[in-house]
Amino acid sequence: MPWSAPFDDPIPLCNGRKLRTLQQAADYVMALPEDEQREARWQVAIENLIHAAETGGGWLMFARIAMLRALNAGGRDRTIPEPRRP
């Protein structure tokens, strides 16, 4: 599968941009500071991106999930709304 392969649903970023392809997601990770890139969450994300580019299939979905998890694990990229009370 080419690096230009699109995700089924783009990955939204906190600044309003969206990561639409494997390449855009990989570029996002590679633009992070090196010490942050070495964090386990980003290592998992990049491994899944590589598997998706090499294999395709379900790996595209796993890559998207890994990116979302890595973004959310940072705590600053998204806010989690409080649950509604009945």
Phi and psi restraints in degrees (range 20) as a CNS / XPLOR table:
assign (resid 1 and name C) (resid 2 and name N)
       (resid 2 and name CA) (resid 2 and name C) 1.0 -72.3 20.0 2
assign (resid 2 and name N) (resid 2 and name CA)
       (resid 2 and name C) (resid 3 and name N) 1.0 156.4 20.0 2
assign (resid 2 and name C) (resid 3 and name N)
       (resid 3 and name CA) (resid 3 and name C) 1.0 -63.3 20.0 2
assign (resid 3 and name N) (resid 3 and name CA)
       (resid 3 and name C) (resid 4 and name N) 1.0 -17.6 20.0 2
assign (resid 3 and name C) (resid 4 and name N)
       (resid 4 and name CA) (resid 4 and name C) 1.0 -82.4 20.0 2
assign (resid 4 and name N) (resid 4 and name CA)
       (resid 4 and name C) (resid 5 and name N) 1.0 1.4 20.0 2
assign (resid 4 and name C) (resid 5 and name N)
       (resid 5 and name CA) (resid 5 and name C) 1.0 -62.1 20.0 2
assign (resid 5 and name N) (resid 5 and name CA)
       (resid 5 and name C) (resid 6 and name N) 1.0 132.0 20.0 2
assign (resid 5 and name C) (resid 6 and name N)
       (resid 6 and name CA) (resid 6 and name C) 1.0 -84.6 20.0 2
assign (resid 6 and name N) (resid 6 and name CA)
       (resid 6 and name C) (resid 7 and name N) 1.0 150.5 20.0 2
assign (resid 6 and name C) (resid 7 and name N)
       (resid 7 and name CA) (resid 7 and name C) 1.0 -72.0 20.0 2
assign (resid 7 and name N) (resid 7 and name CA)
       (resid 7 and name C) (resid 8 and name N) 1.0 153.1 20.0 2
assign (resid 7 and name C) (resid 8 and name N)
       (resid 8 and name CA) (resid 8 and name C) 1.0 -59.3 20.0 2
assign (resid 8 and name N) (resid 8 and name CA)
       (resid 8 and name C) (resid 9 and name N) 1.0 -40.8 20.0 2
assign (resid 8 and name C) (resid 9 and name N)
       (resid 9 and name CA) (resid 9 and name C) 1.0 -127.5 20.0 2
assign (resid 9 and name N) (resid 9 and name CA)
       (resid 9 and name C) (resid 10 and name N) 1.0 129.0 20.0 2
assign (resid 9 and name C) (resid 10 and name N)
       (resid 10 and name CA) (resid 10 and name C) 1.0 -59.8 20.0 2
assign (resid 10 and name N) (resid 10 and name CA)
       (resid 10 and name C) (resid 11 and name N) 1.0 154.4 20.0 2
assign (resid 10 and name C) (resid 11 and name N)
       (resid 11 and name CA) (resid 11 and name C) 1.0 -94.0 20.0 2
assign (resid 11 and name N) (resid 11 and name CA)
       (resid 11 and name C) (resid 12 and name N) 1.0 113.2 20.0 2
assign (resid 11 and name C) (resid 12 and name N)
       (resid 12 and name CA) (resid 12 and name C) 1.0 -76.4 20.0 2
assign (resid 12 and name N) (resid 12 and name CA)
       (resid 12 and name C) (resid 13 and name N) 1.0 141.4 20.0 2
assign (resid 12 and name C) (resid 13 and name N)
       (resid 13 and name CA) (resid 13 and name C) 1.0 -107.7 20.0 2
assign (resid 13 and name N) (resid 13 and name CA)
       (resid 13 and name C) (resid 14 and name N) 1.0 163.0 20.0 2
assign (resid 13 and name C) (resid 14 and name N)
       (resid 14 and name CA) (resid 14 and name C) 1.0 -65.9 20.0 2
assign (resid 14 and name N) (resid 14 and name CA)
       (resid 14 and name C) (resid 15 and name N) 1.0 -22.1 20.0 2
assign (resid 14 and name C) (resid 15 and name N)
       (resid 15 and name CA) (resid 15 and name C) 1.0 -88.8 20.0 2
assign (resid 15 and name N) (resid 15 and name CA)
       (resid 15 and name C) (resid 16 and name N) 1.0 7.0 20.0 2
assign (resid 15 and name C) (resid 16 and name N)
       (resid 16 and name CA) (resid 16 and name C) 1.0 94.3 20.0 2
assign (resid 16 and name N) (resid 16 and name CA)
       (resid 16 and name C) (resid 17 and name N) 1.0 -16.3 20.0 2
assign (resid 16 and name C) (resid 17 and name N)
       (resid 17 and name CA) (resid 17 and name C) 1.0 -71.3 20.0 2
assign (resid 17 and name N) (resid 17 and name CA)
       (resid 17 and name C) (resid 18 and name N) 1.0 166.2 20.0 2
assign (resid 17 and name C) (resid 18 and name N)
       (resid 18 and name CA) (resid 18 and name C) 1.0 -134.9 20.0 2
assign (resid 18 and name N) (resid 18 and name CA)
       (resid 18 and name C) (resid 19 and name N) 1.0 140.6 20.0 2
assign (resid 18 and name C) (resid 19 and name N)
       (resid 19 and name CA) (resid 19 and name C) 1.0 -92.3 20.0 2
assign (resid 19 and name N) (resid 19 and name CA)
       (resid 19 and name C) (resid 20 and name N) 1.0 114.1 20.0 2
assign (resid 19 and name C) (resid 20 and name N)
       (resid 20 and name CA) (resid 20 and name C) 1.0 -100.7 20.0 2
assign (resid 20 and name N) (resid 20 and name CA)
       (resid 20 and name C) (resid 21 and name N) 1.0 -22.6 20.0 2
assign (resid 20 and name C) (resid 21 and name N)
       (resid 21 and name CA) (resid 21 and name C) 1.0 -130.2 20.0 2
assign (resid 21 and name N) (resid 21 and name CA)
       (resid 21 and name C) (resid 22 and name N) 1.0 166.6 20.0 2
assign (resid 21 and name C) (resid 22 and name N)
       (resid 22 and name CA) (resid 22 and name C) 1.0 -57.0 20.0 2
assign (resid 22 and name N) (resid 22 and name CA)
       (resid 22 and name C) (resid 23 and name N) 1.0 -42.4 20.0 2
assign (resid 22 and name C) (resid 23 and name N)
       (resid 23 and name CA) (resid 23 and name C) 1.0 -62.6 20.0 2
assign (resid 23 and name N) (resid 23 and name CA)
       (resid 23 and name C) (resid 24 and name N) 1.0 -43.9 20.0 2
assign (resid 23 and name C) (resid 24 and name N)
       (resid 24 and name CA) (resid 24 and name C) 1.0 -63.0 20.0 2
assign (resid 24 and name N) (resid 24 and name CA)
       (resid 24 and name C) (resid 25 and name N) 1.0 -39.0 20.0 2
assign (resid 24 and name C) (resid 25 and name N)
       (resid 25 and name CA) (resid 25 and name C) 1.0 -66.2 20.0 2
assign (resid 25 and name N) (resid 25 and name CA)
       (resid 25 and name C) (resid 26 and name N) 1.0 -44.3 20.0 2
assign (resid 25 and name C) (resid 26 and name N)
       (resid 26 and name CA) (resid 26 and name C) 1.0 -63.0 20.0 2
assign (resid 26 and name N) (resid 26 and name CA)
       (resid 26 and name C) (resid 27 and name N) 1.0 -42.4 20.0 2
assign (resid 26 and name C) (resid 27 and name N)
       (resid 27 and name CA) (resid 27 and name C) 1.0 -61.7 20.0 2
assign (resid 27 and name N) (resid 27 and name CA)
       (resid 27 and name C) (resid 28 and name N) 1.0 -38.2 20.0 2
assign (resid 27 and name C) (resid 28 and name N)
       (resid 28 and name CA) (resid 28 and name C) 1.0 -60.5 20.0 2
assign (resid 28 and name N) (resid 28 and name CA)
       (resid 28 and name C) (resid 29 and name N) 1.0 -48.4 20.0 2
assign (resid 28 and name C) (resid 29 and name N)
       (resid 29 and name CA) (resid 29 and name C) 1.0 -64.4 20.0 2
assign (resid 29 and name N) (resid 29 and name CA)
       (resid 29 and name C) (resid 30 and name N) 1.0 -42.2 20.0 2
assign (resid 29 and name C) (resid 30 and name N)
       (resid 30 and name CA) (resid 30 and name C) 1.0 -68.5 20.0 2
assign (resid 30 and name N) (resid 30 and name CA)
       (resid 30 and name C) (resid 31 and name N) 1.0 -19.2 20.0 2
assign (resid 30 and name C) (resid 31 and name N)
       (resid 31 and name CA) (resid 31 and name C) 1.0 -84.4 20.0 2
assign (resid 31 and name N) (resid 31 and name CA)
       (resid 31 and name C) (resid 32 and name N) 1.0 -9.9 20.0 2
assign (resid 31 and name C) (resid 32 and name N)
       (resid 32 and name CA) (resid 32 and name C) 1.0 -71.3 20.0 2
assign (resid 32 and name N) (resid 32 and name CA)
       (resid 32 and name C) (resid 33 and name N) 1.0 156.0 20.0 2
assign (resid 32 and name C) (resid 33 and name N)
       (resid 33 and name CA) (resid 33 and name C) 1.0 -58.0 20.0 2
assign (resid 33 and name N) (resid 33 and name CA)
       (resid 33 and name C) (resid 34 and name N) 1.0 147.1 20.0 2
assign (resid 33 and name C) (resid 34 and name N)
       (resid 34 and name CA) (resid 34 and name C) 1.0 -57.3 20.0 2
assign (resid 34 and name N) (resid 34 and name CA)
       (resid 34 and name C) (resid 35 and name N) 1.0 -39.5 20.0 2
assign (resid 34 and name C) (resid 35 and name N)
       (resid 35 and name CA) (resid 35 and name C) 1.0 -65.2 20.0 2
assign (resid 35 and name N) (resid 35 and name CA)
       (resid 35 and name C) (resid 36 and name N) 1.0 -33.1 20.0 2
assign (resid 35 and name C) (resid 36 and name N)
       (resid 36 and name CA) (resid 36 and name C) 1.0 -73.5 20.0 2
assign (resid 36 and name N) (resid 36 and name CA)
       (resid 36 and name C) (resid 37 and name N) 1.0 -38.3 20.0 2
assign (resid 36 and name C) (resid 37 and name N)
       (resid 37 and name CA) (resid 37 and name C) 1.0 -58.5 20.0 2
assign (resid 37 and name N) (resid 37 and name CA)
       (resid 37 and name C) (resid 38 and name N) 1.0 -31.1 20.0 2
assign (resid 37 and name C) (resid 38 and name N)
       (resid 38 and name CA) (resid 38 and name C) 1.0 -77.5 20.0 2
assign (resid 38 and name N) (resid 38 and name CA)
       (resid 38 and name C) (resid 39 and name N) 1.0 -9.9 20.0 2
assign (resid 38 and name C) (resid 39 and name N)
       (resid 39 and name CA) (resid 39 and name C) 1.0 -63.6 20.0 2
assign (resid 39 and name N) (resid 39 and name CA)
       (resid 39 and name C) (resid 40 and name N) 1.0 145.1 20.0 2
assign (resid 39 and name C) (resid 40 and name N)
       (resid 40 and name CA) (resid 40 and name C) 1.0 -54.8 20.0 2
assign (resid 40 and name N) (resid 40 and name CA)
       (resid 40 and name C) (resid 41 and name N) 1.0 -38.6 20.0 2
assign (resid 40 and name C) (resid 41 and name N)
       (resid 41 and name CA) (resid 41 and name C) 1.0 -61.8 20.0 2
assign (resid 41 and name N) (resid 41 and name CA)
       (resid 41 and name C) (resid 42 and name N) 1.0 -39.3 20.0 2
assign (resid 41 and name C) (resid 42 and name N)
       (resid 42 and name CA) (resid 42 and name C) 1.0 -78.8 20.0 2
assign (resid 42 and name N) (resid 42 and name CA)
       (resid 42 and name C) (resid 43 and name N) 1.0 -30.3 20.0 2
assign (resid 42 and name C) (resid 43 and name N)
       (resid 43 and name CA) (resid 43 and name C) 1.0 -64.6 20.0 2
assign (resid 43 and name N) (resid 43 and name CA)
       (resid 43 and name C) (resid 44 and name N) 1.0 -42.5 20.0 2
assign (resid 43 and name C) (resid 44 and name N)
       (resid 44 and name CA) (resid 44 and name C) 1.0 -62.8 20.0 2
assign (resid 44 and name N) (resid 44 and name CA)
       (resid 44 and name C) (resid 45 and name N) 1.0 -43.3 20.0 2
assign (resid 44 and name C) (resid 45 and name N)
       (resid 45 and name CA) (resid 45 and name C) 1.0 -61.7 20.0 2
assign (resid 45 and name N) (resid 45 and name CA)
       (resid 45 and name C) (resid 46 and name N) 1.0 -46.3 20.0 2
assign (resid 45 and name C) (resid 46 and name N)
       (resid 46 and name CA) (resid 46 and name C) 1.0 -68.6 20.0 2
assign (resid 46 and name N) (resid 46 and name CA)
       (resid 46 and name C) (resid 47 and name N) 1.0 -35.8 20.0 2
assign (resid 46 and name C) (resid 47 and name N)
       (resid 47 and name CA) (resid 47 and name C) 1.0 -60.5 20.0 2
assign (resid 47 and name N) (resid 47 and name CA)
       (resid 47 and name C) (resid 48 and name N) 1.0 -42.7 20.0 2
assign (resid 47 and name C) (resid 48 and name N)
       (resid 48 and name CA) (resid 48 and name C) 1.0 -68.7 20.0 2
assign (resid 48 and name N) (resid 48 and name CA)
       (resid 48 and name C) (resid 49 and name N) 1.0 -36.0 20.0 2
assign (resid 48 and name C) (resid 49 and name N)
       (resid 49 and name CA) (resid 49 and name C) 1.0 -62.8 20.0 2
assign (resid 49 and name N) (resid 49 and name CA)
       (resid 49 and name C) (resid 50 and name N) 1.0 -42.6 20.0 2
assign (resid 49 and name C) (resid 50 and name N)
       (resid 50 and name CA) (resid 50 and name C) 1.0 -64.6 20.0 2
assign (resid 50 and name N) (resid 50 and name CA)
       (resid 50 and name C) (resid 51 and name N) 1.0 -45.1 20.0 2
assign (resid 50 and name C) (resid 51 and name N)
       (resid 51 and name CA) (resid 51 and name C) 1.0 -59.1 20.0 2
assign (resid 51 and name N) (resid 51 and name CA)
       (resid 51 and name C) (resid 52 and name N) 1.0 -40.8 20.0 2
assign (resid 51 and name C) (resid 52 and name N)
       (resid 52 and name CA) (resid 52 and name C) 1.0 -64.3 20.0 2
assign (resid 52 and name N) (resid 52 and name CA)
       (resid 52 and name C) (resid 53 and name N) 1.0 -41.7 20.0 2
assign (resid 52 and name C) (resid 53 and name N)
       (resid 53 and name CA) (resid 53 and name C) 1.0 -68.4 20.0 2
assign (resid 53 and name N) (resid 53 and name CA)
       (resid 53 and name C) (resid 54 and name N) 1.0 -35.5 20.0 2
assign (resid 53 and name C) (resid 54 and name N)
       (resid 54 and name CA) (resid 54 and name C) 1.0 -82.0 20.0 2
assign (resid 54 and name N) (resid 54 and name CA)
       (resid 54 and name C) (resid 55 and name N) 1.0 -33.4 20.0 2
assign (resid 54 and name C) (resid 55 and name N)
       (resid 55 and name CA) (resid 55 and name C) 1.0 -114.3 20.0 2
assign (resid 55 and name N) (resid 55 and name CA)
       (resid 55 and name C) (resid 56 and name N) 1.0 -37.1 20.0 2
assign (resid 55 and name C) (resid 56 and name N)
       (resid 56 and name CA) (resid 56 and name C) 1.0 77.1 20.0 2
assign (resid 56 and name N) (resid 56 and name CA)
       (resid 56 and name C) (resid 57 and name N) 1.0 -148.0 20.0 2
assign (resid 56 and name C) (resid 57 and name N)
       (resid 57 and name CA) (resid 57 and name C) 1.0 58.5 20.0 2
assign (resid 57 and name N) (resid 57 and name CA)
       (resid 57 and name C) (resid 58 and name N) 1.0 -137.8 20.0 2
assign (resid 57 and name C) (resid 58 and name N)
       (resid 58 and name CA) (resid 58 and name C) 1.0 -65.9 20.0 2
assign (resid 58 and name N) (resid 58 and name CA)
       (resid 58 and name C) (resid 59 and name N) 1.0 -16.5 20.0 2
assign (resid 58 and name C) (resid 59 and name N)
       (resid 59 and name CA) (resid 59 and name C) 1.0 -62.9 20.0 2
assign (resid 59 and name N) (resid 59 and name CA)
       (resid 59 and name C) (resid 60 and name N) 1.0 -26.5 20.0 2
assign (resid 59 and name C) (resid 60 and name N)
       (resid 60 and name CA) (resid 60 and name C) 1.0 -62.8 20.0 2
assign (resid 60 and name N) (resid 60 and name CA)
       (resid 60 and name C) (resid 61 and name N) 1.0 -42.2 20.0 2
assign (resid 60 and name C) (resid 61 and name N)
       (resid 61 and name CA) (resid 61 and name C) 1.0 -66.9 20.0 2
assign (resid 61 and name N) (resid 61 and name CA)
       (resid 61 and name C) (resid 62 and name N) 1.0 -42.5 20.0 2
assign (resid 61 and name C) (resid 62 and name N)
       (resid 62 and name CA) (resid 62 and name C) 1.0 -62.7 20.0 2
assign (resid 62 and name N) (resid 62 and name CA)
       (resid 62 and name C) (resid 63 and name N) 1.0 -38.1 20.0 2
assign (resid 62 and name C) (resid 63 and name N)
       (resid 63 and name CA) (resid 63 and name C) 1.0 -63.9 20.0 2
assign (resid 63 and name N) (resid 63 and name CA)
       (resid 63 and name C) (resid 64 and name N) 1.0 -41.8 20.0 2
assign (resid 63 and name C) (resid 64 and name N)
       (resid 64 and name CA) (resid 64 and name C) 1.0 -63.1 20.0 2
assign (resid 64 and name N) (resid 64 and name CA)
       (resid 64 and name C) (resid 65 and name N) 1.0 -45.5 20.0 2
assign (resid 64 and name C) (resid 65 and name N)
       (resid 65 and name CA) (resid 65 and name C) 1.0 -62.0 20.0 2
assign (resid 65 and name N) (resid 65 and name CA)
       (resid 65 and name C) (resid 66 and name N) 1.0 -43.4 20.0 2
assign (resid 65 and name C) (resid 66 and name N)
       (resid 66 and name CA) (resid 66 and name C) 1.0 -62.5 20.0 2
assign (resid 66 and name N) (resid 66 and name CA)
       (resid 66 and name C) (resid 67 and name N) 1.0 -39.5 20.0 2
assign (resid 66 and name C) (resid 67 and name N)
       (resid 67 and name CA) (resid 67 and name C) 1.0 -64.7 20.0 2
assign (resid 67 and name N) (resid 67 and name CA)
       (resid 67 and name C) (resid 68 and name N) 1.0 -45.2 20.0 2
assign (resid 67 and name C) (resid 68 and name N)
       (resid 68 and name CA) (resid 68 and name C) 1.0 -61.1 20.0 2
assign (resid 68 and name N) (resid 68 and name CA)
       (resid 68 and name C) (resid 69 and name N) 1.0 -42.5 20.0 2
assign (resid 68 and name C) (resid 69 and name N)
       (resid 69 and name CA) (resid 69 and name C) 1.0 -64.2 20.0 2
assign (resid 69 and name N) (resid 69 and name CA)
       (resid 69 and name C) (resid 70 and name N) 1.0 -42.1 20.0 2
assign (resid 69 and name C) (resid 70 and name N)
       (resid 70 and name CA) (resid 70 and name C) 1.0 -64.5 20.0 2
assign (resid 70 and name N) (resid 70 and name CA)
       (resid 70 and name C) (resid 71 and name N) 1.0 -43.1 20.0 2
assign (resid 70 and name C) (resid 71 and name N)
       (resid 71 and name CA) (resid 71 and name C) 1.0 -63.0 20.0 2
assign (resid 71 and name N) (resid 71 and name CA)
       (resid 71 and name C) (resid 72 and name N) 1.0 -43.7 20.0 2
assign (resid 71 and name C) (resid 72 and name N)
       (resid 72 and name CA) (resid 72 and name C) 1.0 -72.3 20.0 2
assign (resid 72 and name N) (resid 72 and name CA)
       (resid 72 and name C) (resid 73 and name N) 1.0 -29.3 20.0 2
assign (resid 72 and name C) (resid 73 and name N)
       (resid 73 and name CA) (resid 73 and name C) 1.0 -67.2 20.0 2
assign (resid 73 and name N) (resid 73 and name CA)
       (resid 73 and name C) (resid 74 and name N) 1.0 -22.8 20.0 2
assign (resid 73 and name C) (resid 74 and name N)
       (resid 74 and name CA) (resid 74 and name C) 1.0 -70.6 20.0 2
assign (resid 74 and name N) (resid 74 and name CA)
       (resid 74 and name C) (resid 75 and name N) 1.0 -21.8 20.0 2
assign (resid 74 and name C) (resid 75 and name N)
       (resid 75 and name CA) (resid 75 and name C) 1.0 77.3 20.0 2
assign (resid 75 and name N) (resid 75 and name CA)
       (resid 75 and name C) (resid 76 and name N) 1.0 -19.1 20.0 2
assign (resid 75 and name C) (resid 76 and name N)
       (resid 76 and name CA) (resid 76 and name C) 1.0 -103.6 20.0 2
assign (resid 76 and name N) (resid 76 and name CA)
       (resid 76 and name C) (resid 77 and name N) 1.0 -11.2 20.0 2
assign (resid 76 and name C) (resid 77 and name N)
       (resid 77 and name CA) (resid 77 and name C) 1.0 -84.0 20.0 2
assign (resid 77 and name N) (resid 77 and name CA)
       (resid 77 and name C) (resid 78 and name N) 1.0 -25.3 20.0 2
assign (resid 77 and name C) (resid 78 and name N)
       (resid 78 and name CA) (resid 78 and name C) 1.0 -144.7 20.0 2
assign (resid 78 and name N) (resid 78 and name CA)
       (resid 78 and name C) (resid 79 and name N) 1.0 156.8 20.0 2
assign (resid 78 and name C) (resid 79 and name N)
       (resid 79 and name CA) (resid 79 and name C) 1.0 -112.2 20.0 2
assign (resid 79 and name N) (resid 79 and name CA)
       (resid 79 and name C) (resid 80 and name N) 1.0 140.7 20.0 2
assign (resid 79 and name C) (resid 80 and name N)
       (resid 80 and name CA) (resid 80 and name C) 1.0 -98.4 20.0 2
assign (resid 80 and name N) (resid 80 and name CA)
       (resid 80 and name C) (resid 81 and name N) 1.0 119.6 20.0 2
assign (resid 80 and name C) (resid 81 and name N)
       (resid 81 and name CA) (resid 81 and name C) 1.0 -67.5 20.0 2
assign (resid 81 and name N) (resid 81 and name CA)
       (resid 81 and name C) (resid 82 and name N) 1.0 149.2 20.0 2
assign (resid 81 and name C) (resid 82 and name N)
       (resid 82 and name CA) (resid 82 and name C) 1.0 -72.1 20.0 2
assign (resid 82 and name N) (resid 82 and name CA)
       (resid 82 and name C) (resid 83 and name N) 1.0 143.3 20.0 2
assign (resid 82 and name C) (resid 83 and name N)
       (resid 83 and name CA) (resid 83 and name C) 1.0 -65.3 20.0 2
assign (resid 83 and name N) (resid 83 and name CA)
       (resid 83 and name C) (resid 84 and name N) 1.0 147.3 20.0 2
assign (resid 83 and name C) (resid 84 and name N)
       (resid 84 and name CA) (resid 84 and name C) 1.0 -74.2 20.0 2
assign (resid 84 and name N) (resid 84 and name CA)
       (resid 84 and name C) (resid 85 and name N) 1.0 143.1 20.0 2
assign (resid 84 and name C) (resid 85 and name N)
       (resid 85 and name CA) (resid 85 and name C) 1.0 -98.9 20.0 2
assign (resid 85 and name N) (resid 85 and name CA)
       (resid 85 and name C) (resid 86 and name N) 1.0 140.0 20.0 2
